[in-house]
């Protein structure tokens, strides 16, 4: 019989790891929110342009960022199993792997530049989006390097450094937004393009800060100094890809659904697209809290699995579910009860505000499904089970969510509301199946452990 007092030590340990990650992710989302608020007050066309550009960029970014997540459970397992001699090799091969993902991301994003006018968006939106899109595409390289170092240190159990770097660079981003979007300190007003420059500059500093932090701290510097060229082996890069690529595809599936929703809702009107962007920004903000708990879950589960403590694996994962449900309730309450006030933070356009209020109501309702699928995926990553979750995600988000959203938006005549109702169903499927899968896999590991003795 488990009680609050039984779980309390696990809540504390999970939160100790999760809190810096939550602030990191929340801070990143806050910058996107600040971008949207500032650009939205500059003009609806600029807001739609930023929304449209990020929709395309976000899909590739999320996939590439997801592939970096495979580093955490691999390094975390080595830490738990006291195999620290393997860490420099993971760092060396991980950097090569990250470089390959940078090349891949640029190869996908750059050819879209001349094709921006072929996505069915209004011409003025496309014209405004082009410069902003080019700048955020350039930012993918330093951003992925930041993601790699972040996941590497999280595998070592440190989440504090990423929090400090993210908060500092995000504050810089917001300050540059103010200067470049509206034209202060001698600069001409640049609108969406100004937001792009702010993003590129702040992201360029992030990996530089991480390298500096690793050089300063002795126990991390040794991993850098012990790296050798002969450590770089294809089989080790392949192992990172075997864990990371399915995570990336799983992230891609969810991102593709949301990216497609921006394009589809853009077919309705730029006002509907702006409303969709507002609701999506708020959902991203609340989702970052769940994502922080999820990152902590992967760290805690991988460390305990490396130690062979399966009871702690189960308790840590259950504690994360409880914490996530609490965060979901807070997020849902903010969106539901604040749905009439929140849109005014982004825009004064009377054609946007009512639709945004309705979408925020629906967004509040899917907080639970969204949070639980995030934690379920993180639990599975912690035990390095990534292929089946990838297939579940592809089925739920692309084969169910996207067709259902199209049907509800147009034949059913629900417009943007129909797409958001489809989100709830698409997220609920993995929310259930991921947790079933985790408990089956953990039981299998327990049985194998008992048989080995």
C-alpha positions as CSV (number, residue, x, y, z in Angstrom):
1,X,0.0,0.0,0.0
2,X,1.6,3.3,-1.2
3,X,0.9,6.6,0.5
4,X,2.0,10.2,0.1
5,X,4.8,9.6,2.7
6,X,6.0,6.6,0.6
7,X,6.3,8.7,-2.5
8,X,7.5,11.9,-0.9
9,X,11.3,11.1,-1.2
10,X,10.7,10.3,-4.9
11,X,8.8,13.6,-5.4
12,X,11.7,15.4,-3.9
13,X,14.4,13.7,-5.9
14,X,12.4,14.0,-9.2
15,X,11.7,17.7,-8.5
16,X,15.4,18.4,-7.6
17,X,16.3,17.2,-11.1
18,X,13.2,18.5,-12.8
19,X,13.1,22.0,-11.5
20,X,16.1,23.4,-13.4
21,X,14.8,21.6,-16.6
22,X,11.4,23.0,-16.1
23,X,12.8,26.5,-15.8
24,X,15.0,25.8,-18.9
25,X,12.1,24.6,-21.0
26,X,9.7,27.2,-19.6
27,X,12.3,29.9,-20.3
28,X,12.6,28.8,-23.9
29,X,8.9,28.8,-24.4
30,X,8.7,32.2,-22.7
31,X,11.0,33.6,-25.4
32,X,8.6,32.3,-28.0
33,X,5.8,33.9,-26.1
34,X,7.6,37.2,-25.9
35,X,8.4,37.0,-29.7
36,X,4.7,36.5,-30.4
37,X,3.5,39.3,-28.0
38,X,6.0,41.8,-29.5
39,X,5.5,40.8,-33.1
40,X,1.7,40.6,-32.6
41,X,1.6,44.2,-31.4
42,X,3.8,45.2,-34.4
43,X,1.2,43.8,-36.8
44,X,-1.1,40.8,-37.5
45,X,0.7,40.1,-40.8
46,X,4.1,39.8,-39.0
47,X,2.5,37.5,-36.3
48,X,1.1,35.3,-39.0
49,X,4.5,35.3,-40.8
50,X,6.4,34.2,-37.6
51,X,3.8,31.6,-37.0
52,X,4.0,30.2,-40.6
53,X,7.9,30.2,-40.6
54,X,8.1,28.5,-37.2
55,X,5.6,25.9,-38.3
56,X,8.0,24.7,-41.1
57,X,11.1,25.2,-39.0
58,X,9.7,23.5,-35.9
59,X,9.1,20.2,-37.5
60,X,12.7,19.7,-38.5
61,X,14.0,21.3,-35.3
62,X,11.9,18.9,-33.2
63,X,13.1,15.8,-35.0
64,X,16.8,16.9,-34.8
65,X,16.4,17.9,-31.2
66,X,14.7,14.6,-30.4
67,X,17.6,12.7,-31.8
68,X,19.8,14.4,-29.3
69,X,17.6,13.0,-26.5
70,X,19.1,9.6,-27.0
71,X,22.4,10.8,-25.4
72,X,20.8,11.2,-22.0
73,X,19.7,7.6,-21.3
74,X,23.0,6.2,-22.7
75,X,25.1,8.5,-20.5
76,X,22.8,8.1,-17.6
77,X,23.0,4.3,-17.7
78,X,26.8,4.5,-17.7
79,X,26.7,6.9,-14.7
80,X,24.3,4.6,-12.8
81,X,26.5,1.5,-13.6
82,X,29.7,3.4,-12.5
83,X,31.3,3.1,-16.0
84,X,32.6,6.6,-16.1
85,X,35.5,5.6,-18.4
86,X,33.0,5.4,-21.2
87,X,31.8,9.0,-20.9
88,X,34.6,10.7,-23.1
89,X,33.8,8.3,-25.9
90,X,30.1,9.1,-25.7
91,X,31.1,12.8,-25.8
92,X,33.4,12.5,-28.9
93,X,31.0,10.3,-30.9
94,X,28.0,12.5,-29.8
95,X,29.7,15.6,-31.2
96,X,30.2,13.9,-34.6
97,X,26.6,12.7,-34.5
98,X,25.4,16.2,-33.7
99,X,27.4,17.6,-36.6
100,X,25.8,15.1,-38.9
101,X,22.3,16.1,-37.7
102,X,23.2,19.8,-38.3
103,X,24.1,19.0,-41.9
104,X,20.8,17.0,-42.3
105,X,18.7,19.8,-40.8
106,X,20.2,22.4,-43.1
107,X,19.7,20.1,-46.1
108,X,16.0,19.9,-45.3
109,X,15.3,23.5,-44.3
110,X,17.3,25.5,-46.8
111,X,15.6,24.2,-50.0
112,X,12.2,25.4,-48.5
113,X,13.3,29.0,-48.8
114,X,12.3,29.4,-52.5
115,X,9.2,27.3,-51.9
116,X,7.6,29.4,-49.1
117,X,5.0,30.8,-51.6
118,X,3.7,27.3,-52.4
119,X,2.1,26.5,-49.0
120,X,-1.2,28.3,-49.7
121,X,-0.5,31.3,-47.4
122,X,-1.5,34.9,-48.3
123,X,1.2,36.7,-50.4
124,X,1.8,39.4,-47.8
125,X,2.5,36.7,-45.1
126,X,5.0,34.9,-47.3
127,X,6.8,38.1,-48.2
128,X,7.1,39.0,-44.5
129,X,8.1,35.5,-43.5
130,X,11.1,35.0,-45.9
131,X,13.8,37.0,-44.0
132,X,12.7,35.7,-40.6
133,X,12.7,32.1,-41.9
134,X,16.3,32.4,-43.3
135,X,17.6,33.7,-40.0
136,X,16.0,30.9,-37.9
137,X,17.3,28.3,-40.3
138,X,20.8,29.6,-39.7
139,X,20.2,29.3,-36.0
140,X,19.7,25.5,-36.2
141,X,23.4,24.7,-36.0
142,X,24.2,26.5,-32.7
143,X,20.8,25.3,-31.3
144,X,21.5,21.6,-31.9
145,X,25.0,22.0,-30.4
146,X,23.3,23.5,-27.3
147,X,20.8,20.6,-27.3
148,X,23.6,18.0,-27.4
149,X,25.6,19.5,-24.5
150,X,22.3,19.9,-22.6
151,X,21.4,16.2,-23.0
152,X,25.0,15.1,-22.2
153,X,25.1,17.0,-18.9
154,X,21.6,15.8,-18.1
155,X,22.9,12.2,-18.5
156,X,25.6,13.1,-16.0
157,X,22.8,14.3,-13.7
158,X,23.3,18.0,-13.9
159,X,20.4,20.2,-15.1
160,X,21.4,23.5,-13.5
161,X,23.9,24.7,-16.1
162,X,21.4,24.4,-18.9
163,X,18.9,26.5,-16.9
164,X,21.4,29.3,-16.3
165,X,22.5,29.4,-19.9
166,X,19.0,29.3,-21.2
167,X,17.7,32.0,-18.9
168,X,20.6,34.3,-19.7
169,X,20.4,33.9,-23.5
170,X,16.6,34.2,-23.4
171,X,16.8,37.5,-21.6
172,X,19.2,38.7,-24.3
173,X,16.7,37.5,-26.9
174,X,13.9,39.5,-25.3
175,X,16.0,42.6,-25.1
176,X,17.1,42.3,-28.7
177,X,13.5,41.8,-29.7
178,X,12.5,45.1,-28.1
179,X,15.4,46.9,-29.9
180,X,15.1,45.3,-33.4
181,X,11.3,44.6,-33.8
182,X,10.2,48.1,-32.9
183,X,13.4,50.1,-33.8
184,X,15.1,51.4,-30.7
185,X,18.7,52.5,-29.9
186,X,19.2,53.9,-33.4
187,X,17.8,50.8,-35.3
188,X,15.1,50.9,-37.9
189,X,11.9,48.9,-37.0
190,X,12.3,45.5,-38.5
191,X,9.2,43.6,-37.4
192,X,9.5,39.8,-37.9
193,X,13.0,40.1,-39.3
194,X,14.2,41.7,-36.1
195,X,12.8,38.8,-34.1
196,X,14.8,36.5,-36.4
197,X,18.1,38.4,-35.8
198,X,17.4,38.3,-32.0
199,X,16.9,34.5,-32.2
200,X,20.0,33.9,-34.2
201,X,22.3,36.0,-32.0
202,X,21.0,34.5,-28.7
203,X,21.2,30.9,-30.0
204,X,24.8,31.4,-31.3
205,X,25.9,32.2,-27.7
206,X,24.3,29.1,-26.1
207,X,26.8,26.3,-27.1
208,X,29.7,28.7,-26.4
209,X,28.5,29.1,-22.9
210,X,28.2,25.3,-22.5
211,X,31.8,24.7,-23.6
212,X,33.0,27.4,-21.2
213,X,31.0,25.8,-18.3
214,X,32.6,22.4,-19.1
215,X,36.1,23.8,-19.2
216,X,35.6,25.6,-15.9
217,X,34.4,22.5,-13.9
218,X,37.2,19.9,-13.4
219,X,35.0,16.8,-13.4
220,X,33.5,17.8,-16.8
221,X,36.7,19.2,-18.3
222,X,38.3,15.8,-18.0
223,X,35.8,14.4,-20.4
224,X,36.8,17.0,-22.9
225,X,40.5,16.6,-22.4
226,X,40.3,12.7,-22.6
227,X,38.6,12.8,-26.0
228,X,40.7,11.2,-28.7
229,X,40.2,10.9,-32.4
230,X,40.5,7.1,-32.2
231,X,37.5,7.0,-29.9
232,X,35.3,8.0,-32.9
233,X,33.8,4.8,-34.2
234,X,31.0,4.2,-36.6
235,X,29.4,1.5,-34.4
236,X,29.2,4.0,-31.5
237,X,27.7,6.7,-33.7
238,X,25.2,4.1,-35.0
239,X,24.3,3.2,-31.4
240,X,23.5,6.8,-30.7
241,X,21.4,6.9,-33.9
242,X,19.6,3.7,-33.0
243,X,18.4,5.3,-29.7
244,X,18.1,8.9,-30.9
245,X,16.5,8.5,-34.4
246,X,13.3,6.7,-33.1
247,X,13.0,9.4,-30.4
248,X,13.4,12.0,-33.2
249,X,10.8,10.4,-35.4
250,X,8.4,10.2,-32.4
251,X,8.9,13.9,-31.8
252,X,8.6,14.6,-35.5
253,X,5.2,12.8,-35.7
254,X,3.8,15.1,-33.0
255,X,5.4,18.2,-34.5
256,X,4.2,17.3,-38.0
257,X,0.6,17.2,-36.7
258,X,1.0,20.7,-35.2
259,X,2.9,22.0,-38.2
260,X,0.3,20.7,-40.6
261,X,-2.4,22.4,-38.4
262,X,-0.7,25.8,-39.0
263,X,-0.7,25.3,-42.8
264,X,-4.3,24.0,-42.8
265,X,-5.7,26.7,-40.5
266,X,-3.8,29.3,-42.6
267,X,-6.1,28.2,-45.5
268,X,-9.0,29.6,-43.5
269,X,-7.7,33.1,-42.9
270,X,-4.7,34.9,-41.4
271,X,-6.9,35.8,-38.4
272,X,-7.6,32.2,-37.7
273,X,-3.9,31.4,-38.0
274,X,-3.0,34.2,-35.6
275,X,-5.6,32.8,-33.1
276,X,-4.2,29.3,-33.5
277,X,-0.7,30.7,-32.9
278,X,-1.8,32.4,-29.6
279,X,-3.4,29.2,-28.3
280,X,-0.5,27.1,-29.4
281,X,2.0,29.4,-27.7
282,X,0.1,29.1,-24.4
283,X,0.0,25.3,-24.7
284,X,3.7,25.2,-25.4
285,X,4.3,27.2,-22.3
286,X,2.3,24.8,-20.0
287,X,3.8,21.8,-21.9
288,X,7.3,22.9,-21.0
289,X,6.5,22.0,-17.3
290,X,5.5,18.5,-18.3
291,X,8.6,18.3,-20.6
292,X,10.8,19.3,-17.6
293,X,9.3,16.5,-15.5
294,X,9.8,14.1,-18.5
295,X,13.5,15.0,-18.8
296,X,13.9,14.3,-15.1
297,X,12.1,11.0,-15.4
298,X,14.5,9.8,-18.2
299,X,17.5,10.8,-16.0
300,X,16.1,9.2,-12.8
301,X,14.9,6.0,-14.6
302,X,18.2,5.5,-16.5
303,X,20.3,6.0,-13.4
304,X,18.3,3.6,-11.3
305,X,18.2,1.1,-14.2
306,X,22.0,1.3,-14.4
307,X,22.2,0.5,-10.6
308,X,19.8,-2.4,-11.1
309,X,17.2,-0.9,-8.7
310,X,14.0,-1.7,-10.5
311,X,11.8,-0.8,-7.5
312,X,13.2,2.7,-7.6
313,X,12.6,2.8,-11.4
314,X,8.9,2.0,-10.8
315,X,8.6,4.5,-7.9
316,X,10.4,7.3,-9.7
317,X,8.1,6.9,-12.8
318,X,4.9,6.8,-10.7
319,X,6.1,10.0,-8.9
320,X,6.6,11.7,-12.2
321,X,3.0,10.8,-13.3
322,X,1.6,12.3,-10.1
323,X,3.7,15.5,-10.5
324,X,2.7,15.8,-14.1
325,X,-1.0,15.5,-13.3
326,X,-0.6,18.4,-10.8
327,X,1.1,20.6,-13.4
328,X,-1.6,19.7,-16.0
329,X,-4.3,20.8,-13.6
330,X,-2.6,24.2,-13.0
331,X,-2.0,24.7,-16.8
332,X,-5.6,23.7,-17.6
333,X,-7.0,26.1,-15.0
334,X,-4.9,29.0,-16.3
335,X,-6.0,28.5,-19.9
336,X,-9.7,27.8,-19.2
337,X,-10.2,30.6,-16.7
338,X,-7.9,33.1,-18.4
339,X,-9.2,32.4,-22.0
340,X,-10.8,35.8,-22.3
341,X,-7.9,37.8,-21.0
342,X,-4.9,36.0,-22.5
343,X,-5.5,36.8,-26.2
344,X,-5.3,40.6,-25.4
345,X,-1.7,40.0,-24.4
346,X,-0.9,39.1,-28.0
347,X,-3.1,41.3,-30.2
348,X,-5.8,44.0,-30.2
349,X,-7.4,42.6,-33.4
350,X,-11.1,42.0,-32.7
351,X,-11.2,39.4,-35.5
352,X,-8.6,37.2,-33.7
353,X,-9.6,37.4,-30.0
354,X,-12.9,35.4,-30.0
355,X,-11.4,32.5,-31.9
356,X,-8.3,32.5,-29.7
357,X,-10.5,32.3,-26.6
358,X,-12.4,29.3,-27.9
359,X,-9.1,27.5,-28.8
360,X,-7.7,28.2,-25.4
361,X,-10.7,26.5,-23.8
362,X,-10.1,23.3,-25.9
363,X,-6.3,23.6,-25.3
364,X,-7.0,23.5,-21.6
365,X,-8.9,20.3,-21.9
366,X,-6.1,18.4,-23.7
367,X,-3.5,19.3,-21.1
368,X,-3.9,15.9,-19.4
369,X,-3.5,13.8,-22.5
370,X,-0.5,15.9,-23.7
371,X,1.2,15.7,-20.3
372,X,0.7,12.0,-19.8
373,X,2.0,11.1,-23.3
374,X,5.1,13.2,-22.6
375,X,5.8,11.4,-19.3
376,X,5.0,8.0,-20.8
377,X,7.5,8.6,-23.6
378,X,10.1,9.8,-21.1
379,X,9.7,6.7,-19.0
380,X,10.3,4.5,-22.0
381,X,13.3,6.5,-23.1
382,X,14.8,5.9,-19.6
383,X,14.8,2.1,-20.3
384,X,16.0,2.7,-23.9
385,X,12.7,1.4,-25.4
386,X,12.2,3.7,-28.3
387,X,11.1,1.8,-31.4
388,X,7.5,0.8,-30.5
389,X,6.7,4.2,-29.0
390,X,7.9,5.7,-32.3
391,X,5.3,3.5,-34.2
392,X,2.6,4.4,-31.8
393,X,3.3,8.1,-32.2
394,X,3.4,7.9,-36.0
395,X,0.0,6.1,-36.0
396,X,-1.7,8.4,-33.5
397,X,-0.5,11.8,-34.8
398,X,-0.3,11.2,-38.5
399,X,-2.7,8.5,-39.4
400,X,-5.4,9.5,-36.8
401,X,-4.9,13.1,-35.8
402,X,-4.2,14.7,-39.2
403,X,-7.1,13.1,-41.2
404,X,-9.5,13.6,-38.3
405,X,-8.5,17.3,-38.0
406,X,-9.0,17.8,-41.7
407,X,-12.5,16.2,-41.5
408,X,-13.6,18.2,-38.5
409,X,-12.1,21.5,-39.8
410,X,-13.7,21.5,-43.3
411,X,-16.4,18.9,-44.0
412,X,-17.8,19.2,-40.5
413,X,-17.4,23.0,-40.7
414,X,-15.8,23.5,-37.3
415,X,-12.7,25.3,-38.7
416,X,-9.8,25.8,-36.3
417,X,-11.9,24.3,-33.4
418,X,-12.1,21.0,-35.3
419,X,-8.4,20.7,-35.6
420,X,-8.0,21.3,-31.9
421,X,-10.6,18.7,-31.0
422,X,-8.6,16.2,-33.1
423,X,-5.5,17.1,-31.0
424,X,-7.3,15.7,-27.9
425,X,-8.0,12.3,-29.5
426,X,-4.5,12.1,-31.2
427,X,-2.7,12.8,-27.9
428,X,-4.9,10.5,-25.8
429,X,-3.9,7.4,-27.8
430,X,-0.2,7.5,-26.9
431,X,-1.0,8.8,-23.4
432,X,-2.7,5.4,-22.7
433,X,-0.5,3.1,-24.8
434,X,2.9,4.5,-23.6
435,X,2.1,3.7,-20.0
436,X,0.8,0.2,-20.8
437,X,4.0,-0.4,-22.7
438,X,6.3,0.8,-19.9
439,X,4.7,-1.4,-17.3
440,X,4.9,-4.5,-19.6
441,X,8.6,-3.8,-20.4
442,X,9.5,-3.2,-16.7
443,X,7.8,-6.5,-15.8
444,X,9.8,-8.2,-18.5
445,X,13.1,-6.7,-17.2
446,X,12.1,-7.8,-13.7
447,X,11.5,-11.4,-14.9
448,X,14.8,-11.5,-16.8
449,X,16.6,-10.3,-13.7
450,X,15.0,-13.0,-11.5
451,X,15.8,-15.7,-14.1
452,X,19.5,-14.6,-14.2
453,X,20.0,-15.4,-10.5
